[in-house]
Amino acid sequence: MKHIVKILGLLVTISAIWIGLLQASIVSSSYAWLLPVYLIILLGCYGLFMVGVGLMFFPTCPQESHLLQKDIAEAKDFLKRKGIDVNSD
Amino acid sequence: MELADKAVGFLLTTISLSIFSYYTFWVLILPFVDSDHFIHMYFLSREYAIIIPLFAGITLLCFLSMFIGYVMLKSKKKSA
């Protein structure tokens, strides 16, 4: 609930600033009309950027992966001995 | 495997940065530049600054809904 209130508050602030900018005519009117589109594209760009950076700096742990594979093999062996079939399909 | 991931990440980062800088330049800076500056040759007219993102957004929505519909149909066919 609080998260929605926070997001709504942010939206209301941004629209208030935008309408104020339109009314006060500090910059030309056509310029102010383009600002929300620009903000949306900025948001999309930021998301894409975060995804790209996360992909680039994602840590892979080769030792843990090796240990995990060993654990899986051991568990499969144990269960097969007990008679349960765990062939992954 | 990690190199492919890193390459894709790098590609995404460069795409996002280039789109950001081009669009910022287009919408925020170009209106304040004199209209006979040479830089205007590299940018389309400003109506396209709205049409192109709108078109891209609509294309994205269409593609998403088609994909969701396709997946739903495939799962229904498998369970029937």
Backbone of each chain as nested JSON, in Angstrom:
{
  "chains": [
    {"id": "A", "residues": [
      {"number": 1, "name": "MET", "atoms": {"N": [0.839, -1.213, 0.0], "CA": [0.0, 0.0, 0.0], "C": [0.865, 1.25, 0.0]}},
      {"number": 2, "name": "LYS", "atoms": {"N": [1.897, 1.241, 0.844], "CA": [2.738, 2.452, 0.929], "C": [3.492, 2.678, -0.356]}},
      {"number": 3, "name": "HIS", "atoms": {"N": [3.822, 1.561, -1.036], "CA": [4.569, 1.68, -2.283], "C": [3.738, 2.408, -3.34]}},
      {"number": 4, "name": "ILE", "atoms": {"N": [2.43, 2.042, -3.41], "CA": [1.551, 2.695, -4.385], "C": [1.423, 4.176, -4.064]}},
      {"number": 5, "name": "VAL", "atoms": {"N": [1.317, 4.48, -2.771], "CA": [1.179, 5.89, -2.383], "C": [2.416, 6.671, -2.792]}},
      {"number": 6, "name": "LYS", "atoms": {"N": [3.59, 6.022, -2.615], "CA": [4.832, 6.697, -2.985], "C": [4.871, 6.986, -4.487]}},
      {"number": 7, "name": "ILE", "atoms": {"N": [4.524, 5.96, -5.283], "CA": [4.553, 6.131, -6.736], "C": [3.545, 7.181, -7.184]}},
      {"number": 8, "name": "LEU", "atoms": {"N": [2.339, 7.134, -6.595], "CA": [1.33, 8.129, -6.961], "C": [1.789, 9.534, -6.605]}},
      {"number": 9, "name": "GLY", "atoms": {"N": [2.424, 9.667, -5.43], "CA": [2.932, 10.974, -5.044], "C": [3.952, 11.515, -6.031]}},
      {"number": 10, "name": "LEU", "atoms": {"N": [4.839, 10.597, -6.479], "CA": [5.844, 11.002, -7.467], "C": [5.179, 11.465, -8.759]}},
      {"number": 11, "name": "LEU", "atoms": {"N": [4.157, 10.698, -9.204], "CA": [3.45, 11.059, -10.439], "C": [2.773, 12.418, -10.306]}},
      {"number": 12, "name": "VAL", "atoms": {"N": [2.129, 12.645, -9.142], "CA": [1.429, 13.915, -8.939], "C": [2.423, 15.071, -8.955]}},
      {"number": 13, "name": "THR", "atoms": {"N": [3.614, 14.867, -8.316], "CA": [4.619, 15.935, -8.308], "C": [5.066, 16.277, -9.715]}},
      {"number": 14, "name": "ILE", "atoms": {"N": [5.354, 15.214, -10.489], "CA": [5.849, 15.449, -11.842], "C": [4.795, 16.161, -12.689]}},
      {"number": 15, "name": "SER", "atoms": {"N": [3.514, 15.751, -12.572], "CA": [2.492, 16.41, -13.38], "C": [2.274, 17.841, -12.915]}},
      {"number": 16, "name": "ALA", "atoms": {"N": [2.434, 18.091, -11.595], "CA": [2.282, 19.473, -11.122], "C": [3.373, 20.358, -11.697]}},
      {"number": 17, "name": "ILE", "atoms": {"N": [4.612, 19.831, -11.707], "CA": [5.718, 20.6, -12.278], "C": [5.479, 20.871, -13.751]}},
      {"number": 18, "name": "TRP", "atoms": {"N": [4.948, 19.846, -14.452], "CA": [4.734, 19.99, -15.884], "C": [3.652, 21.025, -16.188]}},
      {"number": 19, "name": "ILE", "atoms": {"N": [2.551, 20.965, -15.416], "CA": [1.457, 21.925, -15.652], "C": [1.929, 23.323, -15.286]}},
      {"number": 20, "name": "GLY", "atoms": {"N": [2.732, 23.436, -14.187], "CA": [3.286, 24.733, -13.836], "C": [4.163, 25.294, -14.938]}},
      {"number": 21, "name": "LEU", "atoms": {"N": [4.955, 24.399, -15.538], "CA": [5.826, 24.832, -16.636], "C": [5.003, 25.312, -17.829]}},
      {"number": 22, "name": "LEU", "atoms": {"N": [3.867, 24.607, -18.079], "CA": [3.01, 25.015, -19.19], "C": [2.407, 26.39, -18.945]}},
      {"number": 23, "name": "GLN", "atoms": {"N": [1.938, 26.603, -17.694], "CA": [1.232, 27.858, -17.4], "C": [2.179, 29.036, -17.334]}},
      {"number": 24, "name": "ALA", "atoms": {"N": [3.359, 28.818, -16.688], "CA": [4.227, 29.971, -16.458], "C": [4.91, 30.424, -17.727]}},
      {"number": 25, "name": "SER", "atoms": {"N": [4.892, 29.579, -18.767], "CA": [5.473, 29.888, -20.081], "C": [6.903, 30.423, -19.957]}},
      {"number": 26, "name": "ILE", "atoms": {"N": [7.709, 29.692, -19.164], "CA": [9.141, 30.017, -19.133], "C": [9.766, 29.58, -20.451]}},
      {"number": 27, "name": "VAL", "atoms": {"N": [9.329, 28.362, -20.91], "CA": [9.802, 27.873, -22.208], "C": [8.586, 27.797, -23.125]}},
      {"number": 28, "name": "SER", "atoms": {"N": [8.843, 27.661, -24.419], "CA": [7.74, 27.682, -25.379], "C": [6.801, 26.51, -25.157]}},
      {"number": 29, "name": "SER", "atoms": {"N": [5.555, 26.648, -25.608], "CA": [4.517, 25.672, -25.287], "C": [4.806, 24.316, -25.927]}},
      {"number": 30, "name": "SER", "atoms": {"N": [5.228, 24.321, -27.189], "CA": [5.487, 23.04, -27.839], "C": [6.61, 22.29, -27.14]}},
      {"number": 31, "name": "TYR", "atoms": {"N": [7.535, 23.019, -26.59], "CA": [8.639, 22.399, -25.863], "C": [8.131, 21.668, -24.627]}},
      {"number": 32, "name": "ALA", "atoms": {"N": [7.222, 22.324, -23.871], "CA": [6.724, 21.704, -22.642], "C": [5.86, 20.484, -22.935]}},
      {"number": 33, "name": "TRP", "atoms": {"N": [5.201, 20.476, -24.118], "CA": [4.346, 19.334, -24.426], "C": [5.161, 18.075, -24.678]}},
      {"number": 34, "name": "LEU", "atoms": {"N": [6.42, 18.246, -25.094], "CA": [7.222, 17.06, -25.388], "C": [7.822, 16.423, -24.149]}},
      {"number": 35, "name": "LEU", "atoms": {"N": [7.782, 17.146, -23.01], "CA": [8.484, 16.64, -21.837], "C": [7.984, 15.291, -21.302]}},
      {"number": 36, "name": "PRO", "atoms": {"N": [6.657, 15.029, -21.197], "CA": [6.249, 13.711, -20.673], "C": [6.714, 12.565, -21.556]}},
      {"number": 37, "name": "VAL", "atoms": {"N": [6.651, 12.743, -22.873], "CA": [7.146, 11.698, -23.779], "C": [8.625, 11.442, -23.516]}},
      {"number": 38, "name": "TYR", "atoms": {"N": [9.358, 12.539, -23.34], "CA": [10.787, 12.403, -23.077], "C": [11.034, 11.652, -21.782]}},
      {"number": 39, "name": "LEU", "atoms": {"N": [10.196, 11.95, -20.742], "CA": [10.392, 11.28, -19.462], "C": [10.113, 9.777, -19.566]}},
      {"number": 40, "name": "ILE", "atoms": {"N": [9.081, 9.415, -20.352], "CA": [8.783, 8.001, -20.486], "C": [9.928, 7.283, -21.181]}},
      {"number": 41, "name": "ILE", "atoms": {"N": [10.446, 7.905, -22.255], "CA": [11.544, 7.275, -22.969], "C": [12.781, 7.192, -22.082]}},
      {"number": 42, "name": "LEU", "atoms": {"N": [12.974, 8.224, -21.252], "CA": [14.094, 8.201, -20.321], "C": [13.976, 7.032, -19.361]}},
      {"number": 43, "name": "LEU", "atoms": {"N": [12.746, 6.784, -18.865], "CA": [12.51, 5.659, -17.962], "C": [12.828, 4.332, -18.627]}},
      {"number": 44, "name": "GLY", "atoms": {"N": [12.365, 4.163, -19.895], "CA": [12.652, 2.923, -20.603], "C": [14.14, 2.722, -20.816]}},
      {"number": 45, "name": "CYS", "atoms": {"N": [14.825, 3.828, -21.168], "CA": [16.265, 3.775, -21.381], "C": [16.99, 3.376, -20.106]}},
      {"number": 46, "name": "TYR", "atoms": {"N": [16.543, 3.942, -18.978], "CA": [17.171, 3.633, -17.7], "C": [17.004, 2.159, -17.373]}},
      {"number": 47, "name": "GLY", "atoms": {"N": [15.793, 1.606, -17.614], "CA": [15.576, 0.191, -17.354], "C": [16.492, -0.68, -18.195]}},
      {"number": 48, "name": "LEU", "atoms": {"N": [16.573, -0.357, -19.487], "CA": [17.438, -1.13, -20.388], "C": [18.89, -1.056, -19.937]}},
      {"number": 49, "name": "PHE", "atoms": {"N": [19.298, 0.127, -19.517], "CA": [20.669, 0.318, -19.067], "C": [20.973, -0.534, -17.854]}},
      {"number": 50, "name": "MET", "atoms": {"N": [20.021, -0.574, -16.886], "CA": [20.235, -1.368, -15.681], "C": [20.335, -2.845, -16.021]}},
      {"number": 51, "name": "VAL", "atoms": {"N": [19.483, -3.289, -16.967], "CA": [19.551, -4.697, -17.371], "C": [20.903, -5.001, -18.0]}},
      {"number": 52, "name": "GLY", "atoms": {"N": [21.373, -4.1, -18.885], "CA": [22.655, -4.327, -19.547], "C": [23.799, -4.374, -18.564]}},
      {"number": 53, "name": "VAL", "atoms": {"N": [23.802, -3.438, -17.608], "CA": [24.875, -3.392, -16.62], "C": [24.836, -4.632, -15.73]}},
      {"number": 54, "name": "GLY", "atoms": {"N": [23.617, -5.057, -15.344], "CA": [23.51, -6.26, -14.533], "C": [24.027, -7.483, -15.263]}},
      {"number": 55, "name": "LEU", "atoms": {"N": [23.699, -7.581, -16.572], "CA": [24.199, -8.702, -17.357], "C": [25.718, -8.69, -17.429]}},
      {"number": 56, "name": "MET", "atoms": {"N": [26.28, -7.471, -17.584], "CA": [27.734, -7.398, -17.758], "C": [28.462, -7.786, -16.489]}},
      {"number": 57, "name": "PHE", "atoms": {"N": [27.94, -7.375, -15.314], "CA": [28.675, -7.59, -14.084], "C": [28.061, -8.672, -13.228]}},
      {"number": 58, "name": "PHE", "atoms": {"N": [27.408, -9.657, -13.855], "CA": [26.803, -10.723, -13.065], "C": [27.892, -11.698, -12.636]}},
      {"number": 59, "name": "PRO", "atoms": {"N": [28.04, -11.999, -11.334], "CA": [29.106, -12.899, -10.903], "C": [28.698, -14.359, -11.068]}},
      {"number": 60, "name": "THR", "atoms": {"N": [29.488, -15.107, -11.801], "CA": [29.283, -16.553, -11.851], "C": [30.282, -17.196, -10.9]}},
      {"number": 61, "name": "CYS", "atoms": {"N": [29.859, -18.218, -10.152], "CA": [30.738, -18.836, -9.171], "C": [31.08, -20.227, -9.649]}},
      {"number": 62, "name": "PRO", "atoms": {"N": [32.204, -20.405, -10.341], "CA": [32.49, -21.723, -10.926], "C": [32.682, -22.81, -9.876]}},
      {"number": 63, "name": "GLN", "atoms": {"N": [33.296, -22.447, -8.69], "CA": [33.493, -23.487, -7.679], "C": [32.163, -23.984, -7.134]}},
      {"number": 64, "name": "GLU", "atoms": {"N": [31.259, -23.009, -6.847], "CA": [29.946, -23.396, -6.326], "C": [29.195, -24.242, -7.339]}},
      {"number": 65, "name": "SER", "atoms": {"N": [29.348, -23.888, -8.622], "CA": [28.655, -24.66, -9.651], "C": [29.17, -26.089, -9.66]}},
      {"number": 66, "name": "HIS", "atoms": {"N": [30.479, -26.252, -9.531], "CA": [31.07, -27.578, -9.512], "C": [30.559, -28.39, -8.331]}},
      {"number": 67, "name": "LEU", "atoms": {"N": [30.57, -27.758, -7.126], "CA": [30.077, -28.442, -5.928], "C": [28.62, -28.842, -6.082]}},
      {"number": 68, "name": "LEU", "atoms": {"N": [27.842, -27.922, -6.705], "CA": [26.423, -28.206, -6.89], "C": [26.219, -29.409, -7.794]}},
      {"number": 69, "name": "GLN", "atoms": {"N": [27.013, -29.486, -8.873], "CA": [26.877, -30.633, -9.767], "C": [27.224, -31.921, -9.039]}},
      {"number": 70, "name": "LYS", "atoms": {"N": [28.25, -31.861, -8.189], "CA": [28.62, -33.057, -7.43], "C": [27.484, -33.471, -6.502]}},
      {"number": 71, "name": "ASP", "atoms": {"N": [26.861, -32.462, -5.844], "CA": [25.74, -32.755, -4.952], "C": [24.583, -33.399, -5.703]}},
      {"number": 72, "name": "ILE", "atoms": {"N": [24.32, -32.881, -6.9], "CA": [23.21, -33.414, -7.694], "C": [23.484, -34.867, -8.041]}},
      {"number": 73, "name": "ALA", "atoms": {"N": [24.736, -35.146, -8.47], "CA": [25.071, -36.526, -8.856], "C": [24.925, -37.458, -7.662]}},
      {"number": 74, "name": "GLU", "atoms": {"N": [25.387, -36.983, -6.501], "CA": [25.298, -37.798, -5.298], "C": [23.852, -38.092, -4.931]}},
      {"number": 75, "name": "ALA", "atoms": {"N": [23.001, -37.039, -5.011], "CA": [21.586, -37.228, -4.657], "C": [20.907, -38.189, -5.626]}},
      {"number": 76, "name": "LYS", "atoms": {"N": [21.23, -38.044, -6.913], "CA": [20.624, -38.943, -7.912], "C": [21.012, -40.38, -7.622]}},
      {"number": 77, "name": "ASP", "atoms": {"N": [22.296, -40.596, -7.309], "CA": [22.78, -41.931, -7.014], "C": [22.038, -42.536, -5.828]}},
      {"number": 78, "name": "PHE", "atoms": {"N": [21.918, -41.724, -4.758], "CA": [21.269, -42.175, -3.534], "C": [19.83, -42.588, -3.806]}},
      {"number": 79, "name": "LEU", "atoms": {"N": [19.11, -41.728, -4.524], "CA": [17.695, -42.01, -4.782], "C": [17.536, -43.214, -5.702]}},
      {"number": 80, "name": "LYS", "atoms": {"N": [18.452, -43.362, -6.661], "CA": [18.349, -44.51, -7.564], "C": [18.52, -45.795, -6.785]}},
      {"number": 81, "name": "ARG", "atoms": {"N": [19.447, -45.745, -5.789], "CA": [19.656, -46.946, -4.98], "C": [18.417, -47.277, -4.182]}},
      {"number": 82, "name": "LYS", "atoms": {"N": [17.687, -46.231, -3.731], "CA": [16.476, -46.477, -2.982], "C": [15.321, -46.867, -3.874]}},
      {"number": 83, "name": "GLY", "atoms": {"N": [15.501, -46.779, -5.182], "CA": [14.47, -47.264, -6.077], "C": [13.612, -46.192, -6.705]}},
      {"number": 84, "name": "ILE", "atoms": {"N": [13.9, -44.922, -6.478], "CA": [13.099, -43.846, -7.073], "C": [13.813, -43.387, -8.347]}},
      {"number": 85, "name": "ASP", "atoms": {"N": [13.042, -43.223, -9.409], "CA": [13.632, -42.839, -10.679], "C": [13.615, -41.321, -10.803]}},
      {"number": 86, "name": "VAL", "atoms": {"N": [14.811, -40.702, -10.878], "CA": [14.858, -39.236, -10.96], "C": [15.517, -38.771, -12.245]}},
      {"number": 87, "name": "ASN", "atoms": {"N": [15.235, -39.468, -13.352], "CA": [15.787, -38.997, -14.619], "C": [15.096, -37.708, -15.033]}},
      {"number": 88, "name": "SER", "atoms": {"N": [15.867, -36.63, -15.202], "CA": [15.239, -35.353, -15.554], "C": [14.862, -35.381, -17.033]}},
      {"number": 89, "name": "ASP", "atoms": {"N": [13.618, -34.984, -17.316], "CA": [13.149, -35.011, -18.707], "C": [13.058, -33.592, -19.282]}}
    ]},
    {"id": "B", "residues": [
      {"number": 1, "name": "MET", "atoms": {"N": [30.281, -19.118, -22.17], "CA": [28.894, -18.758, -21.85], "C": [28.804, -17.387, -21.219]}},
      {"number": 2, "name": "GLU", "atoms": {"N": [29.754, -17.092, -20.306], "CA": [29.655, -15.786, -19.651], "C": [30.005, -14.699, -20.648]}},
      {"number": 3, "name": "LEU", "atoms": {"N": [30.874, -15.022, -21.606], "CA": [31.276, -14.006, -22.583], "C": [30.093, -13.583, -23.435]}},
      {"number": 4, "name": "ALA", "atoms": {"N": [29.23, -14.565, -23.808], "CA": [28.039, -14.221, -24.586], "C": [27.134, -13.304, -23.776]}},
      {"number": 5, "name": "ASP", "atoms": {"N": [26.967, -13.627, -22.47], "CA": [26.149, -12.78, -21.605], "C": [26.729, -11.375, -21.512]}},
      {"number": 6, "name": "LYS", "atoms": {"N": [28.064, -11.329, -21.335], "CA": [28.695, -10.005, -21.215], "C": [28.542, -9.214, -22.506]}},
      {"number": 7, "name": "ALA", "atoms": {"N": [28.642, -9.924, -23.656], "CA": [28.5, -9.221, -24.935], "C": [27.096, -8.657, -25.085]}},
      {"number": 8, "name": "VAL", "atoms": {"N": [26.085, -9.485, -24.723], "CA": [24.701, -9.009, -24.821], "C": [24.48, -7.82, -23.893]}},
      {"number": 9, "name": "GLY", "atoms": {"N": [25.043, -7.906, -22.677], "CA": [24.906, -6.796, -21.737], "C": [25.525, -5.524, -22.269]}},
      {"number": 10, "name": "PHE", "atoms": {"N": [26.716, -5.672, -22.854], "CA": [27.392, -4.504, -23.405], "C": [26.589, -3.894, -24.545]}},
      {"number": 11, "name": "LEU", "atoms": {"N": [26.032, -4.767, -25.411], "CA": [25.215, -4.284, -26.527], "C": [24.014, -3.508, -26.026]}},
      {"number": 12, "name": "LEU", "atoms": {"N": [23.319, -4.069, -25.013], "CA": [22.152, -3.385, -24.456], "C": [22.538, -2.029, -23.879]}},
      {"number": 13, "name": "THR", "atoms": {"N": [23.688, -1.99, -23.171], "CA": [24.102, -0.721, -22.57], "C": [24.372, 0.333, -23.628]}},
      {"number": 14, "name": "THR", "atoms": {"N": [25.103, -0.069, -24.692], "CA": [25.406, 0.912, -25.737], "C": [24.145, 1.389, -26.437]}},
      {"number": 15, "name": "ILE", "atoms": {"N": [23.199, 0.455, -26.684], "CA": [21.944, 0.844, -27.347], "C": [21.212, 1.86, -26.482]}},
      {"number": 16, "name": "SER", "atoms": {"N": [21.119, 1.566, -25.17], "CA": [20.361, 2.473, -24.307], "C": [21.034, 3.836, -24.218]}},
      {"number": 17, "name": "LEU", "atoms": {"N": [22.371, 3.855, -24.11], "CA": [23.064, 5.14, -24.005], "C": [22.919, 5.954, -25.285]}},
      {"number": 18, "name": "SER", "atoms": {"N": [23.002, 5.277, -26.441], "CA": [22.903, 6.03, -27.693], "C": [21.502, 6.588, -27.871]}},
      {"number": 19, "name": "ILE", "atoms": {"N": [20.467, 5.751, -27.538], "CA": [19.095, 6.249, -27.668], "C": [18.89, 7.436, -26.746]}},
      {"number": 20, "name": "PHE", "atoms": {"N": [19.433, 7.319, -25.507], "CA": [19.262, 8.401, -24.549], "C": [19.907, 9.691, -25.048]}},
      {"number": 21, "name": "SER", "atoms": {"N": [21.163, 9.608, -25.515], "CA": [21.841, 10.844, -25.912], "C": [21.201, 11.454, -27.146]}},
      {"number": 22, "name": "TYR", "atoms": {"N": [20.861, 10.594, -28.14], "CA": [20.25, 11.131, -29.36], "C": [18.933, 11.815, -29.041]}},
      {"number": 23, "name": "TYR", "atoms": {"N": [18.093, 11.143, -28.204], "CA": [16.784, 11.716, -27.933], "C": [16.895, 12.973, -27.081]}},
      {"number": 24, "name": "THR", "atoms": {"N": [17.837, 12.96, -26.102], "CA": [18.017, 14.175, -25.303], "C": [18.415, 15.349, -26.18]}},
      {"number": 25, "name": "PHE", "atoms": {"N": [19.407, 15.114, -27.044], "CA": [19.845, 16.15, -27.958], "C": [18.679, 16.664, -28.799]}},
      {"number": 26, "name": "TRP", "atoms": {"N": [17.901, 15.71, -29.338], "CA": [16.823, 16.031, -30.256], "C": [15.78, 16.929, -29.605]}},
      {"number": 27, "name": "VAL", "atoms": {"N": [15.329, 16.488, -28.373], "CA": [14.175, 17.166, -27.786], "C": [14.596, 18.352, -26.933]}},
      {"number": 28, "name": "LEU", "atoms": {"N": [15.704, 18.201, -26.163], "CA": [16.013, 19.242, -25.188], "C": [16.932, 20.32, -25.719]}},
      {"number": 29, "name": "ILE", "atoms": {"N": [17.905, 19.95, -26.567], "CA": [18.938, 20.924, -26.898], "C": [18.689, 21.599, -28.233]}},
      {"number": 30, "name": "LEU", "atoms": {"N": [18.193, 20.811, -29.219], "CA": [18.061, 21.362, -30.564], "C": [17.139, 22.574, -30.668]}},
      {"number": 31, "name": "PRO", "atoms": {"N": [16.027, 22.67, -29.894], "CA": [15.189, 23.878, -30.016], "C": [15.932, 25.167, -29.691]}},
      {"number": 32, "name": "PHE", "atoms": {"N": [17.01, 25.053, -28.909], "CA": [17.706, 26.277, -28.522], "C": [18.881, 26.601, -29.415]}},
      {"number": 33, "name": "VAL", "atoms": {"N": [19.058, 25.821, -30.475], "CA": [20.171, 26.068, -31.383], "C": [19.65, 26.872, -32.573]}},
      {"number": 34, "name": "ASP", "atoms": {"N": [20.464, 27.787, -33.107], "CA": [20.057, 28.574, -34.271], "C": [19.717, 27.662, -35.438]}},
      {"number": 35, "name": "SER", "atoms": {"N": [18.698, 28.051, -36.186], "CA": [18.182, 27.13, -37.195], "C": [19.108, 26.982, -38.393]}},
      {"number": 36, "name": "ASP", "atoms": {"N": [20.19, 27.772, -38.487], "CA": [21.081, 27.556, -39.629], "C": [22.392, 26.933, -39.206]}},
      {"number": 37, "name": "HIS", "atoms": {"N": [22.378, 26.282, -38.043], "CA": [23.562, 25.546, -37.6], "C": [23.642, 24.235, -38.359]}},
      {"number": 38, "name": "PHE", "atoms": {"N": [24.878, 23.73, -38.57], "CA": [25.011, 22.537, -39.4], "C": [24.447, 21.302, -38.734]}},
      {"number": 39, "name": "ILE", "atoms": {"N": [24.314, 21.307, -37.376], "CA": [23.953, 20.081, -36.651], "C": [22.531, 19.653, -36.99]}},
      {"number": 40, "name": "HIS", "atoms": {"N": [21.688, 20.619, -37.47], "CA": [20.31, 20.269, -37.781], "C": [20.215, 19.268, -38.911]}},
      {"number": 41, "name": "MET", "atoms": {"N": [21.302, 19.133, -39.72], "CA": [21.249, 18.176, -40.816], "C": [21.189, 16.748, -40.32]}},
      {"number": 42, "name": "TYR", "atoms": {"N": [21.731, 16.505, -39.086], "CA": [21.802, 15.123, -38.616], "C": [20.55, 14.678, -37.897]}},
      {"number": 43, "name": "PHE", "atoms": {"N": [19.572, 15.562, -37.703], "CA": [18.379, 15.191, -36.96], "C": [17.149, 15.399, -37.832]}},
      {"number": 44, "name": "LEU", "atoms": {"N": [16.185, 14.464, -37.697], "CA": [14.949, 14.616, -38.452], "C": [14.129, 15.762, -37.87]}},
      {"number": 45, "name": "SER", "atoms": {"N": [13.057, 16.13, -38.565], "CA": [12.19, 17.193, -38.054], "C": [11.499, 16.72, -36.781]}},
      {"number": 46, "name": "ARG", "atoms": {"N": [11.083, 17.693, -35.957], "CA": [10.712, 17.344, -34.584], "C": [9.413, 16.576, -34.446]}},
      {"number": 47, "name": "GLU", "atoms": {"N": [8.574, 16.559, -35.523], "CA": [7.35, 15.759, -35.377], "C": [7.709, 14.295, -35.233]}},
      {"number": 48, "name": "TYR", "atoms": {"N": [8.81, 13.886, -35.911], "CA": [9.197, 12.492, -35.837], "C": [9.611, 12.082, -34.44]}},
      {"number": 49, "name": "ALA", "atoms": {"N": [9.977, 13.066, -33.571], "CA": [10.375, 12.72, -32.211], "C": [9.226, 12.152, -31.413]}},
      {"number": 50, "name": "ILE", "atoms": {"N": [7.984, 12.391, -31.862], "CA": [6.838, 11.802, -31.181], "C": [6.35, 10.57, -31.918]}},
      {"number": 51, "name": "ILE", "atoms": {"N": [6.373, 10.642, -33.268], "CA": [5.801, 9.551, -34.055], "C": [6.602, 8.282, -33.868]}},
      {"number": 52, "name": "ILE", "atoms": {"N": [7.942, 8.386, -33.899], "CA": [8.765, 7.18, -33.84], "C": [8.617, 6.453, -32.505]}},
      {"number": 53, "name": "PRO", "atoms": {"N": [8.694, 7.112, -31.324], "CA": [8.492, 6.359, -30.081], "C": [7.088, 5.803, -29.955]}},
      {"number": 54, "name": "LEU", "atoms": {"N": [6.083, 6.572, -30.416], "CA": [4.708, 6.077, -30.362], "C": [4.563, 4.815, -31.192]}},
      {"number": 55, "name": "PHE", "atoms": {"N": [5.115, 4.839, -32.403], "CA": [5.048, 3.683, -33.274], "C": [5.76, 2.487, -32.651]}},
      {"number": 56, "name": "ALA", "atoms": {"N": [6.937, 2.751, -32.082], "CA": [7.676, 1.664, -31.439], "C": [6.907, 1.08, -30.271]}},
      {"number": 57, "name": "GLY", "atoms": {"N": [6.264, 1.958, -29.474], "CA": [5.477, 1.469, -28.341], "C": [4.314, 0.622, -28.774]}},
      {"number": 58, "name": "ILE", "atoms": {"N": [3.612, 1.063, -29.827], "CA": [2.468, 0.293, -30.319], "C": [2.934, -1.037, -30.873]}},
      {"number": 59, "name": "THR", "atoms": {"N": [4.063, -1.037, -31.594], "CA": [4.596, -2.296, -32.117], "C": [4.936, -3.243, -30.982]}},
      {"number": 60, "name": "LEU", "atoms": {"N": [5.542, -2.693, -29.916], "CA": [5.888, -3.528, -28.77], "C": [4.651, -4.153, -28.142]}},
      {"number": 61, "name": "LEU", "atoms": {"N": [3.596, -3.324, -27.971], "CA": [2.356, -3.839, -27.383], "C": [1.762, -4.956, -28.237]}},
      {"number": 62, "name": "CYS", "atoms": {"N": [1.739, -4.732, -29.572], "CA": [1.198, -5.761, -30.473], "C": [1.996, -7.04, -30.352]}},
      {"number": 63, "name": "PHE", "atoms": {"N": [3.304, -6.913, -30.345], "CA": [4.139, -8.099, -30.277], "C": [3.925, -8.845, -28.975]}},
      {"number": 64, "name": "LEU", "atoms": {"N": [3.828, -8.094, -27.854], "CA": [3.608, -8.721, -26.568], "C": [2.287, -9.479, -26.521]}},
      {"number": 65, "name": "SER", "atoms": {"N": [1.209, -8.828, -27.01], "CA": [-0.088, -9.504, -26.956], "C": [-0.113, -10.716, -27.866]}},
      {"number": 66, "name": "MET", "atoms": {"N": [0.54, -10.617, -29.048], "CA": [0.592, -11.79, -29.93], "C": [1.333, -12.928, -29.251]}},
      {"number": 67, "name": "PHE", "atoms": {"N": [2.452, -12.596, -28.582], "CA": [3.227, -13.629, -27.919], "C": [2.428, -14.291, -26.81]}},
      {"number": 68, "name": "ILE", "atoms": {"N": [1.724, -13.458, -25.992], "CA": [0.932, -14.022, -24.901], "C": [-0.173, -14.911, -25.446]}},
      {"number": 69, "name": "GLY", "atoms": {"N": [-0.843, -14.443, -26.529], "CA": [-1.896, -15.254, -27.125], "C": [-1.376, -16.568, -27.66]}},
      {"number": 70, "name": "TYR", "atoms": {"N": [-0.215, -16.512, -28.291], "CA": [0.361, -17.73, -28.843], "C": [0.693, -18.727, -27.746]}},
      {"number": 71, "name": "VAL", "atoms": {"N": [1.296, -18.236, -26.655], "CA": [1.653, -19.133, -25.562], "C": [0.406, -19.736, -24.918]}},
      {"number": 72, "name": "MET", "atoms": {"N": [-0.64, -18.907, -24.754], "CA": [-1.871, -19.422, -24.158], "C": [-2.503, -20.491, -25.03]}},
      {"number": 73, "name": "LEU", "atoms": {"N": [-2.518, -20.251, -26.366], "CA": [-3.106, -21.249, -27.268], "C": [-2.32, -22.553, -27.215]}},
      {"number": 74, "name": "LYS", "atoms": {"N": [-0.971, -22.415, -27.186], "CA": [-0.159, -23.625, -27.189], "C": [-0.379, -24.446, -25.917]}},
      {"number": 75, "name": "SER", "atoms": {"N": [-0.482, -23.754, -24.765], "CA": [-0.661, -24.491, -23.519], "C": [-2.04, -25.139, -23.466]}},
      {"number": 76, "name": "LYS", "atoms": {"N": [-3.065, -24.436, -24.036], "CA": [-4.403, -25.007, -24.028], "C": [-4.46, -26.235, -24.908]}},
      {"number": 77, "name": "LYS", "atoms": {"N": [-3.742, -26.19, -26.059], "CA": [-3.762, -27.334, -26.958], "C": [-3.085, -28.524, -26.329]}},
      {"number": 78, "name": "LYS", "atoms": {"N": [-2.026, -28.247, -25.527], "CA": [-1.295, -29.367, -24.934], "C": [-2.136, -30.043, -23.836]}},
      {"number": 79, "name": "SER", "atoms": {"N": [-2.906, -29.212, -23.056], "CA": [-3.655, -29.798, -21.966], "C": [-4.955, -30.434, -22.436]}},
      {"number": 80, "name": "ALA", "atoms": {"N": [-5.448, -30.09, -23.616], "CA": [-6.735, -30.634, -24.097], "C": [-6.6, -32.045, -24.63]}}
    ]}
  ]
}
